[in-house]
Amino acid sequence: MRGDPLLERALARLLSPRLGHAPSRWPETLYLHLRERASAAGQSEAAYVERVGQASEAAPLAMLLDAATIGHTAAYRHPEQFERLKRAITGAGLAGRRPGPLRIWCAGCSTGEEAYSAAECAEAAGVDAAVLGTDVNPVAIAVARSGLLPQRSAVGAPLPAAWAGRVPEALRRRVRFEVASLTAAQPALGAGPFDVIFCRNVLIYFEREQVPRLLARLAAELVPGGHLILSPAEGILPLPPELGRGPAPGWLQLAEGADAPPPPSRRAPGAAAAEGAPPSRRAPGAAVAEGAPPSRRAPGAAVAEGAPAQAPGVEEAARLLSAGRAADAEQVLSGLLNADPEHLEGWFLLGEALLARGERAQARAAFLRVLRCSTGGARGVDAEALRRAAARRAEALRDPR
């Protein structure tokens, strides 16, 4: 059961190396799955996990990975990014830079909707494209390969009408799906270099200190001038020097003529963190970035629990959110948090904006980030009250599938 030290250690040993990170809390679906399987086997949950780790059968492990991951995706999720991709393909001439089709990689593709959307977007632009989709979850990859995609209503638009029964065979031929971890030595399985990489709604689950190393690994798979597309909320994450921010939140680019460094697994010893190193474990409220700028608020502007302080950026985002313009609020908050990654109210409102858009998994990650912000720089806001409100919201979203 949840909280059993033996079970938690067994899960960490078995699943964390395969996921590439150690979640602060496993999804409730994982414990439900374990309870059912362990009971059927007449074992404790911890003993069942140990048995799965020692057995040679792939199916039980695949089911555990499926229960432990949050496959939150949709066709044409963040449609504004696909519109921008179409313009980049045609306007920037990505397709004509070298022989062969445009190469696109969707890292953390879940059941494949994003990869199929990218392939169809390129087709609509009149460009031949080869798309690779990878994910650590073998069950999700099996669904993606089948083309029999689940209908989803929480995020994004419904499946395109042409995909309703099954993704058309001509589109399926453009996409290849493989099981791979983003932290593996060859996360793209040697299929690069790529003109475009999607890695959306993945990095937000990693500790902030791990992000530049993972982004450097992705940058090493890009051609010069290539595009790396994160979710808008992830545009506030720290970047390695070889990547620059693009014209929209979450849109990154490798400079023309830039030589991306080799992935960390091929660097000299000491040049990068060791593969599989456990994420840092900070106490709630510990600062992530040294010297993070303090909030820019006038003293004395106290607010009620859960309410955002009226500050530049925050005030505008709150107004947009109250007007039902959650996507616009998300963009404003992305800029604010990029400048000040310790902004409690900014993270709280970002969680609210993501929740309004149906992005429950990302919303929970944003609310949890409030708990890790330093309270020392908070001015004109009851930081502890805001953290309590964020904790309640995160708890309500603890299994955001």
C-alpha positions as a LaTeX table, in Angstrom:
\begin{tabular}{lrrr}
\hline
Residue & $x$ (\AA) & $y$ (\AA) & $z$ (\AA) \\
\hline
Met1 & 0.00 & 0.00 & 0.00 \\
Arg2 & 1.03 & 3.64 & $-0.37$ \\
Gly3 & 3.53 & 4.67 & 2.28 \\
Asp4 & 4.98 & 1.17 & 2.80 \\
Pro5 & 8.79 & 1.74 & 2.84 \\
Leu6 & 9.52 & $-1.69$ & 1.35 \\
Leu7 & 7.11 & $-1.06$ & $-1.52$ \\
Glu8 & 8.39 & 2.47 & $-2.18$ \\
Arg9 & 12.00 & 1.24 & $-2.34$ \\
Ala10 & 11.04 & $-1.63$ & $-4.63$ \\
Leu11 & 9.19 & 0.73 & $-6.99$ \\
Ala12 & 12.12 & 3.15 & $-7.04$ \\
Arg13 & 14.60 & 0.37 & $-7.89$ \\
Leu14 & 12.44 & $-1.10$ & $-10.64$ \\
Leu15 & 10.73 & 1.86 & $-12.28$ \\
Ser16 & 12.81 & 5.01 & $-11.69$ \\
Pro17 & 15.76 & 3.90 & $-13.89$ \\
Arg18 & 13.35 & 3.06 & $-16.70$ \\
Leu19 & 11.46 & 6.35 & $-16.41$ \\
Gly20 & 14.66 & 8.37 & $-16.04$ \\
His21 & 13.44 & 10.16 & $-12.92$ \\
Ala22 & 11.94 & 9.49 & $-9.51$ \\
Pro23 & 8.45 & 11.00 & $-9.19$ \\
Ser24 & 7.72 & 12.73 & $-5.91$ \\
Arg25 & 4.57 & 10.62 & $-5.75$ \\
Trp26 & 3.45 & 7.66 & $-7.82$ \\
Pro27 & $-0.02$ & 7.81 & $-9.43$ \\
Glu28 & $-2.89$ & 6.23 & $-7.55$ \\
Thr29 & $-3.51$ & 3.96 & $-10.55$ \\
Leu30 & $-0.17$ & 2.26 & $-9.88$ \\
Tyr31 & $-1.17$ & 1.30 & $-6.33$ \\
Leu32 & $-4.57$ & 0.08 & $-7.52$ \\
His33 & $-2.90$ & $-2.06$ & $-10.18$ \\
Leu34 & $-0.43$ & $-3.46$ & $-7.65$ \\
Arg35 & $-3.15$ & $-4.27$ & $-5.13$ \\
Glu36 & $-5.09$ & $-6.26$ & $-7.72$ \\
Arg37 & $-2.09$ & $-8.14$ & $-9.15$ \\
Ala38 & $-0.44$ & $-8.85$ & $-5.80$ \\
Ser39 & $-3.71$ & $-10.14$ & $-4.36$ \\
Ala40 & $-4.18$ & $-12.48$ & $-7.32$ \\
Ala41 & $-0.63$ & $-13.78$ & $-6.83$ \\
Gly42 & $-1.08$ & $-14.17$ & $-3.06$ \\
Gln43 & 1.84 & $-11.83$ & $-2.34$ \\
Ser44 & 2.42 & $-8.47$ & $-0.75$ \\
Glu45 & 2.70 & $-5.52$ & $-3.14$ \\
Ala46 & 6.44 & $-5.18$ & $-2.40$ \\
Ala47 & 7.07 & $-8.88$ & $-3.04$ \\
Tyr48 & 5.13 & $-8.69$ & $-6.32$ \\
Val49 & 7.24 & $-5.75$ & $-7.52$ \\
Glu50 & 10.44 & $-7.61$ & $-6.63$ \\
Arg51 & 9.19 & $-10.67$ & $-8.53$ \\
Val52 & 8.42 & $-8.59$ & $-11.63$ \\
Gly53 & 11.93 & $-7.14$ & $-11.50$ \\
Gln54 & 13.52 & $-10.58$ & $-11.34$ \\
Ala55 & 11.29 & $-12.30$ & $-13.91$ \\
Ser56 & 12.09 & $-12.47$ & $-17.60$ \\
Glu57 & 8.49 & $-11.80$ & $-18.68$ \\
Ala58 & 8.03 & $-8.40$ & $-20.31$ \\
Ala59 & 4.23 & $-8.12$ & $-19.95$ \\
Pro60 & 4.01 & $-7.58$ & $-16.14$ \\
Leu61 & 6.71 & $-4.89$ & $-16.29$ \\
Ala62 & 4.99 & $-3.21$ & $-19.23$ \\
Met63 & 1.75 & $-3.06$ & $-17.25$ \\
Leu64 & 3.55 & $-1.52$ & $-14.26$ \\
Leu65 & 5.14 & 1.12 & $-16.50$ \\
Asp66 & 1.76 & 1.85 & $-18.02$ \\
Ala67 & 0.21 & 2.35 & $-14.57$ \\
Ala68 & 3.15 & 4.52 & $-13.44$ \\
Thr69 & 3.13 & 6.97 & $-16.36$ \\
Ile70 & 0.72 & 9.78 & $-17.16$ \\
Gly71 & $-0.20$ & 9.44 & $-20.83$ \\
His72 & $-1.84$ & 12.84 & $-21.18$ \\
Thr73 & $-2.00$ & 13.71 & $-24.88$ \\
Ala74 & $-4.33$ & 14.71 & $-27.70$ \\
Ala75 & $-4.38$ & 15.33 & $-31.44$ \\
Tyr76 & $-3.12$ & 18.82 & $-32.31$ \\
Arg77 & $-2.55$ & 19.67 & $-28.65$ \\
His78 & $-1.56$ & 23.35 & $-28.45$ \\
Pro79 & $-2.80$ & 23.95 & $-32.01$ \\
Glu80 & $-1.00$ & 27.29 & $-32.23$ \\
Gln81 & 2.29 & 25.39 & $-32.20$ \\
Phe82 & 1.26 & 23.29 & $-35.18$ \\
Glu83 & 0.31 & 26.43 & $-37.08$ \\
Arg84 & 3.74 & 27.85 & $-36.32$ \\
Leu85 & 5.35 & 24.55 & $-37.34$ \\
Lys86 & 3.63 & 24.73 & $-40.70$ \\
Arg87 & 5.01 & 28.22 & $-41.22$ \\
Ala88 & 8.49 & 27.14 & $-40.13$ \\
Ile89 & 8.48 & 24.20 & $-42.53$ \\
Thr90 & 7.57 & 26.34 & $-45.52$ \\
Gly91 & 8.92 & 29.79 & $-44.62$ \\
Ala92 & 12.27 & 28.73 & $-43.14$ \\
Gly93 & 12.83 & 26.17 & $-45.85$ \\
Leu94 & 13.60 & 23.36 & $-43.41$ \\
Ala95 & 12.50 & 20.74 & $-45.90$ \\
Gly96 & 15.00 & 21.79 & $-48.57$ \\
Arg97 & 18.16 & 21.87 & $-46.46$ \\
Arg98 & 19.29 & 18.33 & $-47.22$ \\
Pro99 & 18.19 & 15.34 & $-49.26$ \\
Gly100 & 15.41 & 13.12 & $-48.04$ \\
Pro101 & 12.30 & 13.78 & $-46.00$ \\
Leu102 & 11.98 & 16.23 & $-43.13$ \\
Arg103 & 12.90 & 14.42 & $-39.92$ \\
Ile104 & 10.70 & 14.91 & $-36.86$ \\
Trp105 & 11.07 & 13.25 & $-33.47$ \\
Cys106 & 8.29 & 13.18 & $-30.86$ \\
Ala107 & 9.91 & 12.30 & $-27.52$ \\
Gly108 & 7.45 & 11.10 & $-24.90$ \\
Cys109 & 4.77 & 10.51 & $-27.53$ \\
Ser110 & 2.41 & 8.39 & $-25.38$ \\
Thr111 & $-0.26$ & 6.83 & $-27.64$ \\
Gly112 & 0.91 & 8.69 & $-30.75$ \\
Glu113 & $-1.54$ & 11.53 & $-31.32$ \\
Glu114 & 1.25 & 14.11 & $-31.36$ \\
Ala115 & 3.38 & 12.15 & $-33.83$ \\
Tyr116 & 0.46 & 11.62 & $-36.19$ \\
Ser117 & $-0.44$ & 15.30 & $-35.90$ \\
Ala118 & 3.12 & 16.30 & $-36.85$ \\
Ala119 & 3.09 & 13.97 & $-39.85$ \\
Glu120 & $-0.28$ & 15.29 & $-41.02$ \\
Cys121 & 0.88 & 18.90 & $-40.48$ \\
Ala122 & 3.89 & 18.32 & $-42.73$ \\
Glu123 & 1.68 & 16.64 & $-45.31$ \\
Ala124 & $-0.68$ & 19.64 & $-45.28$ \\
Ala125 & 2.34 & 21.89 & $-45.93$ \\
Gly126 & 3.26 & 19.77 & $-48.96$ \\
Val127 & 6.39 & 18.38 & $-47.32$ \\
Asp128 & 7.52 & 14.76 & $-47.15$ \\
Ala129 & 8.30 & 13.87 & $-43.52$ \\
Ala130 & 9.55 & 10.87 & $-41.57$ \\
Val131 & 8.39 & 10.94 & $-37.95$ \\
Leu132 & 9.80 & 8.98 & $-35.01$ \\
Gly133 & 7.74 & 8.64 & $-31.82$ \\
Thr134 & 9.34 & 7.29 & $-28.63$ \\
Asp135 & 8.01 & 6.63 & $-25.14$ \\
Val136 & 9.04 & 4.57 & $-22.11$ \\
Asn137 & 5.56 & 3.01 & $-21.91$ \\
Pro138 & 5.40 & $-0.11$ & $-24.11$ \\
Val139 & 1.61 & $-0.34$ & $-23.74$ \\
Ala140 & 1.19 & 3.20 & $-25.09$ \\
Ile141 & 3.56 & 2.45 & $-27.98$ \\
Ala142 & 1.53 & $-0.64$ & $-28.88$ \\
Val143 & $-1.60$ & 1.54 & $-29.08$ \\
Ala144 & 0.25 & 4.11 & $-31.19$ \\
Arg145 & 1.44 & 1.46 & $-33.64$ \\
Ser146 & $-2.06$ & 0.08 & $-34.01$ \\
Gly147 & $-3.48$ & 3.44 & $-35.03$ \\
Leu148 & $-6.56$ & 2.69 & $-32.90$ \\
Leu149 & $-6.40$ & 5.82 & $-30.78$ \\
Pro150 & $-8.57$ & 6.47 & $-27.72$ \\
Gln151 & $-11.06$ & 9.32 & $-27.86$ \\
Arg152 & $-10.09$ & 12.03 & $-25.39$ \\
Ser153 & $-12.12$ & 15.02 & $-24.28$ \\
Ala154 & $-10.04$ & 16.55 & $-21.45$ \\
Val155 & $-7.31$ & 18.07 & $-23.60$ \\
Gly156 & $-7.23$ & 19.59 & $-27.07$ \\
Ala157 & $-9.63$ & 18.85 & $-29.90$ \\
Pro158 & $-11.38$ & 15.54 & $-30.63$ \\
Leu159 & $-9.65$ & 13.15 & $-32.99$ \\
Pro160 & $-9.83$ & 14.29 & $-36.61$ \\
Ala161 & $-12.77$ & 12.66 & $-38.37$ \\
Ala162 & $-10.43$ & 10.71 & $-40.65$ \\
Trp163 & $-8.80$ & 9.10 & $-37.59$ \\
Ala164 & $-12.04$ & 8.13 & $-35.83$ \\
Gly165 & $-11.94$ & 4.43 & $-36.67$ \\
Arg166 & $-8.24$ & 4.11 & $-37.26$ \\
Val167 & $-5.46$ & 6.43 & $-38.40$ \\
Pro168 & $-5.28$ & 6.13 & $-42.22$ \\
Glu169 & $-2.66$ & 3.68 & $-43.44$ \\
Ala170 & $-0.91$ & 6.33 & $-45.57$ \\
Leu171 & $-0.36$ & 8.45 & $-42.46$ \\
Arg172 & 0.72 & 5.46 & $-40.34$ \\
Arg173 & 3.45 & 4.70 & $-42.88$ \\
Arg174 & 5.03 & 8.08 & $-42.20$ \\
Val175 & 5.46 & 7.41 & $-38.47$ \\
Arg176 & 7.63 & 4.86 & $-36.67$ \\
Phe177 & 7.13 & 4.16 & $-32.96$ \\
Glu178 & 9.74 & 2.71 & $-30.61$ \\
Val179 & 10.10 & 2.16 & $-26.86$ \\
Ala180 & 12.89 & 4.41 & $-25.56$ \\
Ser181 & 13.66 & 6.60 & $-22.57$ \\
Leu182 & 14.67 & 10.23 & $-22.89$ \\
Thr183 & 17.57 & 9.53 & $-20.52$ \\
Ala184 & 18.87 & 6.51 & $-22.45$ \\
Ala185 & 22.32 & 6.66 & $-24.06$ \\
Gln186 & 20.65 & 6.90 & $-27.49$ \\
Pro187 & 17.17 & 8.31 & $-26.81$ \\
Ala188 & 16.51 & 8.80 & $-30.55$ \\
Leu189 & 17.84 & 5.32 & $-31.42$ \\
Gly190 & 20.34 & 6.78 & $-33.88$ \\
Ala191 & 17.61 & 8.10 & $-36.18$ \\
Gly192 & 18.79 & 11.74 & $-36.15$ \\
Pro193 & 19.75 & 14.40 & $-36.80$ \\
Phe194 & 16.30 & 15.96 & $-36.74$ \\
Asp195 & 14.89 & 19.15 & $-38.17$ \\
Val196 & 12.18 & 19.31 & $-35.50$ \\
Ile197 & 11.91 & 17.70 & $-32.07$ \\
Phe198 & 8.75 & 17.71 & $-29.98$ \\
Cys199 & 9.29 & 17.12 & $-26.26$ \\
Arg200 & 6.14 & 18.51 & $-24.71$ \\
Asn201 & 4.82 & 17.92 & $-21.22$ \\
Val202 & 7.78 & 15.70 & $-20.33$ \\
Leu203 & 10.52 & 17.88 & $-18.82$ \\
Ile204 & 8.20 & 19.43 & $-16.26$ \\
Tyr205 & 8.29 & 16.12 & $-14.36$ \\
Phe206 & 12.08 & 16.26 & $-13.96$ \\
Glu207 & 13.96 & 18.19 & $-11.29$ \\
Arg208 & 14.95 & 21.65 & $-12.51$ \\
Glu209 & 18.67 & 20.84 & $-12.20$ \\
Gln210 & 18.30 & 17.93 & $-14.63$ \\
Val211 & 16.64 & 19.97 & $-17.37$ \\
Pro212 & 19.68 & 21.66 & $-19.01$ \\
Arg213 & 21.40 & 18.27 & $-19.35$ \\
Leu214 & 18.32 & 16.74 & $-20.96$ \\
Leu215 & 17.88 & 19.73 & $-23.28$ \\
Ala216 & 21.55 & 19.48 & $-24.28$ \\
Arg217 & 20.93 & 15.84 & $-25.17$ \\
Leu218 & 18.00 & 16.88 & $-27.36$ \\
Ala219 & 20.00 & 19.74 & $-28.92$ \\
Ala220 & 22.68 & 17.24 & $-29.92$ \\
Glu221 & 20.06 & 15.51 & $-32.07$ \\
Leu222 & 19.09 & 18.71 & $-33.97$ \\
Val223 & 20.45 & 20.02 & $-37.25$ \\
Pro224 & 21.77 & 23.62 & $-37.12$ \\
Gly225 & 18.76 & 25.90 & $-37.21$ \\
Gly226 & 16.52 & 23.06 & $-36.08$ \\
His227 & 13.53 & 23.57 & $-33.79$ \\
Leu228 & 12.86 & 22.08 & $-30.35$ \\
Ile229 & 9.23 & 22.44 & $-29.28$ \\
Leu230 & 8.28 & 22.22 & $-25.61$ \\
Ser231 & 4.86 & 22.96 & $-24.15$ \\
Pro232 & 4.26 & 26.68 & $-23.48$ \\
Ala233 & 4.46 & 26.08 & $-19.72$ \\
Glu234 & 7.89 & 24.47 & $-20.12$ \\
Gly235 & 9.30 & 27.52 & $-21.87$ \\
Ile236 & 10.32 & 28.85 & $-18.46$ \\
Leu237 & 12.79 & 26.00 & $-17.82$ \\
Pro238 & 16.55 & 26.76 & $-17.76$ \\
Leu239 & 18.36 & 26.31 & $-21.10$ \\
Pro240 & 21.83 & 25.11 & $-22.06$ \\
Pro241 & 23.89 & 27.74 & $-23.96$ \\
Glu242 & 23.49 & 26.12 & $-27.36$ \\
Leu243 & 19.72 & 26.66 & $-27.42$ \\
Gly244 & 17.97 & 30.01 & $-27.82$ \\
Arg245 & 14.37 & 30.96 & $-27.15$ \\
Gly246 & 12.19 & 31.27 & $-30.22$ \\
Pro247 & 9.33 & 33.59 & $-31.11$ \\
Ala248 & 6.75 & 31.88 & $-28.88$ \\
Pro249 & 6.67 & 30.29 & $-25.39$ \\
Gly250 & 8.09 & 26.78 & $-25.49$ \\
Trp251 & 9.70 & 27.25 & $-28.90$ \\
Leu252 & 13.50 & 26.80 & $-28.88$ \\
Gln253 & 16.04 & 26.82 & $-31.69$ \\
Leu254 & 19.59 & 25.68 & $-32.31$ \\
Ala255 & 21.48 & 28.55 & $-33.91$ \\
Glu256 & 22.47 & 28.38 & $-37.58$ \\
Gly257 & 25.98 & 27.05 & $-37.87$ \\
Ala258 & 26.00 & 25.98 & $-34.24$ \\
Asp259 & 27.61 & 22.71 & $-33.35$ \\
Ala260 & 25.57 & 21.09 & $-30.66$ \\
Pro261 & 27.70 & 19.31 & $-28.04$ \\
Pro262 & 27.64 & 15.53 & $-27.98$ \\
Pro263 & 25.02 & 13.97 & $-25.71$ \\
Pro264 & 26.17 & 13.67 & $-22.09$ \\
Ser265 & 26.77 & 9.92 & $-22.47$ \\
Arg266 & 29.54 & 10.66 & $-24.98$ \\
Arg267 & 31.23 & 13.52 & $-23.13$ \\
Ala268 & 34.45 & 13.31 & $-21.22$ \\
Pro269 & 34.09 & 12.16 & $-17.62$ \\
Gly270 & 32.99 & 14.96 & $-15.39$ \\
Ala271 & 31.48 & 17.04 & $-18.18$ \\
Ala272 & 27.92 & 16.04 & $-17.30$ \\
Ala273 & 25.96 & 14.39 & $-14.55$ \\
Ala274 & 26.16 & 10.61 & $-14.50$ \\
Glu275 & 23.42 & 8.77 & $-16.35$ \\
Gly276 & 20.68 & 7.64 & $-14.00$ \\
Ala277 & 21.82 & 9.88 & $-11.14$ \\
Pro278 & 18.96 & 10.30 & $-8.68$ \\
Pro279 & 17.24 & 13.68 & $-8.67$ \\
Ser280 & 17.93 & 15.98 & $-5.76$ \\
Arg281 & 15.50 & 15.88 & $-2.90$ \\
Arg282 & 14.90 & 19.31 & $-1.44$ \\
Ala283 & 12.73 & 20.13 & 1.49 \\
Pro284 & 9.57 & 22.00 & 0.57 \\
Gly285 & 10.25 & 25.69 & 0.27 \\
Ala286 & 13.97 & 25.33 & $-0.51$ \\
Ala287 & 15.15 & 27.70 & $-3.23$ \\
Val288 & 16.00 & 26.18 & $-6.59$ \\
Ala289 & 18.01 & 29.01 & $-8.11$ \\
Glu290 & 20.61 & 30.94 & $-6.13$ \\
Gly291 & 20.06 & 34.66 & $-6.30$ \\
Ala292 & 16.57 & 34.44 & $-7.79$ \\
Pro293 & 15.15 & 37.96 & $-8.06$ \\
Pro294 & 12.59 & 38.92 & $-5.43$ \\
Ser295 & 8.99 & 39.53 & $-6.33$ \\
Arg296 & 8.24 & 43.05 & $-7.54$ \\
Arg297 & 5.34 & 44.10 & $-5.32$ \\
Ala298 & 4.64 & 47.01 & $-3.08$ \\
Pro299 & 4.78 & 46.12 & 0.63 \\
Gly300 & 1.52 & 45.70 & 2.43 \\
Ala301 & $-0.61$ & 44.46 & $-0.47$ \\
Ala302 & $-1.69$ & 41.34 & 1.41 \\
Val303 & $-4.12$ & 38.98 & $-0.28$ \\
Ala304 & $-6.57$ & 36.34 & 0.84 \\
Glu305 & $-5.56$ & 32.68 & 0.78 \\
Gly306 & $-5.20$ & 31.40 & $-2.77$ \\
Ala307 & $-5.60$ & 34.82 & $-4.39$ \\
Pro308 & $-2.80$ & 36.20 & $-6.59$ \\
Ala309 & $-0.98$ & 39.38 & $-5.57$ \\
Gln310 & $-1.48$ & 42.31 & $-7.89$ \\
Ala311 & 1.93 & 42.57 & $-9.55$ \\
Pro312 & 3.12 & 43.33 & $-13.10$ \\
Gly313 & 2.43 & 40.26 & $-15.21$ \\
Val314 & 0.43 & 38.57 & $-12.48$ \\
Glu315 & $-2.28$ & 41.22 & $-12.65$ \\
Glu316 & $-2.52$ & 40.90 & $-16.44$ \\
Ala317 & $-2.57$ & 37.08 & $-16.27$ \\
Ala318 & $-5.28$ & 37.13 & $-13.59$ \\
Arg319 & $-7.39$ & 39.46 & $-15.76$ \\
Leu320 & $-6.97$ & 37.21 & $-18.80$ \\
Leu321 & $-7.80$ & 34.11 & $-16.77$ \\
Ser322 & $-10.95$ & 35.66 & $-15.36$ \\
Ala323 & $-11.98$ & 36.58 & $-18.91$ \\
Gly324 & $-11.72$ & 32.93 & $-19.97$ \\
Arg325 & $-8.49$ & 33.47 & $-21.93$ \\
Ala326 & $-6.41$ & 30.78 & $-20.22$ \\
Ala327 & $-4.07$ & 30.27 & $-23.19$ \\
Asp328 & $-3.17$ & 33.99 & $-23.23$ \\
Ala329 & $-2.69$ & 33.96 & $-19.45$ \\
Glu330 & $-0.34$ & 30.98 & $-19.84$ \\
Gln331 & 1.82 & 32.92 & $-22.30$ \\
Val332 & 2.04 & 35.95 & $-19.98$ \\
Leu333 & 2.98 & 33.74 & $-17.04$ \\
Ser334 & 5.59 & 31.88 & $-19.07$ \\
Gly335 & 7.38 & 35.19 & $-19.69$ \\
Leu336 & 7.08 & 36.21 & $-16.04$ \\
Leu337 & 8.44 & 32.91 & $-14.72$ \\
Asn338 & 11.25 & 32.85 & $-17.24$ \\
Ala339 & 12.46 & 36.13 & $-15.70$ \\
Asp340 & 11.72 & 35.11 & $-12.11$ \\
Pro341 & 11.59 & 31.33 & $-11.56$ \\
Glu342 & 10.84 & 31.77 & $-7.84$ \\
His343 & 7.60 & 33.73 & $-8.34$ \\
Leu344 & 5.07 & 31.99 & $-6.09$ \\
Glu345 & 2.00 & 33.74 & $-7.47$ \\
Gly346 & 3.17 & 33.15 & $-11.02$ \\
Trp347 & 3.42 & 29.41 & $-10.49$ \\
Phe348 & 0.06 & 29.34 & $-8.70$ \\
Leu349 & $-1.69$ & 31.18 & $-11.52$ \\
Leu350 & 0.05 & 29.01 & $-14.09$ \\
Gly351 & $-1.48$ & 26.00 & $-12.36$ \\
Glu352 & $-4.88$ & 27.67 & $-12.54$ \\
Ala353 & $-4.43$ & 28.50 & $-16.25$ \\
Leu354 & $-3.33$ & 24.97 & $-17.10$ \\
Leu355 & $-6.24$ & 23.52 & $-15.16$ \\
Ala356 & $-8.64$ & 25.77 & $-17.07$ \\
Arg357 & $-7.22$ & 24.35 & $-20.31$ \\
Gly358 & $-7.71$ & 20.77 & $-19.13$ \\
Glu359 & $-3.97$ & 20.18 & $-18.65$ \\
Arg360 & $-4.41$ & 18.45 & $-15.30$ \\
Ala361 & $-1.02$ & 16.73 & $-15.14$ \\
Gln362 & 0.87 & 19.93 & $-15.90$ \\
Ala363 & $-1.36$ & 21.92 & $-13.54$ \\
Arg364 & $-0.43$ & 19.59 & $-10.69$ \\
Ala365 & 3.27 & 19.99 & $-11.51$ \\
Ala366 & 2.87 & 23.79 & $-11.41$ \\
Phe367 & 1.09 & 23.67 & $-8.03$ \\
Leu368 & 3.81 & 21.40 & $-6.65$ \\
Arg369 & 6.40 & 23.89 & $-7.90$ \\
Val370 & 4.80 & 26.53 & $-5.65$ \\
Leu371 & 5.78 & 24.37 & $-2.67$ \\
Arg372 & 9.43 & 24.43 & $-3.72$ \\
Cys373 & 9.68 & 28.20 & $-4.23$ \\
Ser374 & 11.58 & 30.25 & $-1.70$ \\
Thr375 & 9.29 & 32.28 & 0.54 \\
Gly376 & 12.04 & 34.73 & 1.47 \\
Gly377 & 11.49 & 36.98 & $-1.55$ \\
Ala378 & 7.71 & 37.11 & $-1.28$ \\
Arg379 & 6.43 & 40.63 & $-0.64$ \\
Gly380 & 2.87 & 41.73 & $-0.17$ \\
Val381 & 1.50 & 38.19 & $-0.23$ \\
Asp382 & 0.82 & 35.55 & 2.41 \\
Ala383 & 3.24 & 33.01 & 0.99 \\
Glu384 & 2.30 & 30.25 & 3.42 \\
Ala385 & $-1.41$ & 30.66 & 2.66 \\
Leu386 & $-0.66$ & 30.46 & $-1.06$ \\
Arg387 & 1.40 & 27.32 & $-0.54$ \\
Arg388 & $-1.41$ & 25.71 & 1.47 \\
Ala389 & $-3.85$ & 26.46 & $-1.34$ \\
Ala390 & $-1.40$ & 25.02 & $-3.91$ \\
Ala391 & $-0.96$ & 21.88 & $-1.79$ \\
Arg392 & $-4.73$ & 21.34 & $-1.68$ \\
Arg393 & $-5.00$ & 21.69 & $-5.45$ \\
Ala394 & $-2.06$ & 19.36 & $-6.06$ \\
Glu395 & $-3.61$ & 16.76 & $-3.75$ \\
Ala396 & $-6.91$ & 16.98 & $-5.63$ \\
Leu397 & $-4.98$ & 16.34 & $-8.86$ \\
Arg398 & $-2.66$ & 13.65 & $-7.49$ \\
Asp399 & $-3.74$ & 11.13 & $-10.11$ \\
Pro400 & $-4.37$ & 13.55 & $-13.03$ \\
Arg401 & $-5.35$ & 10.99 & $-15.66$ \\
\hline
\end{tabular}
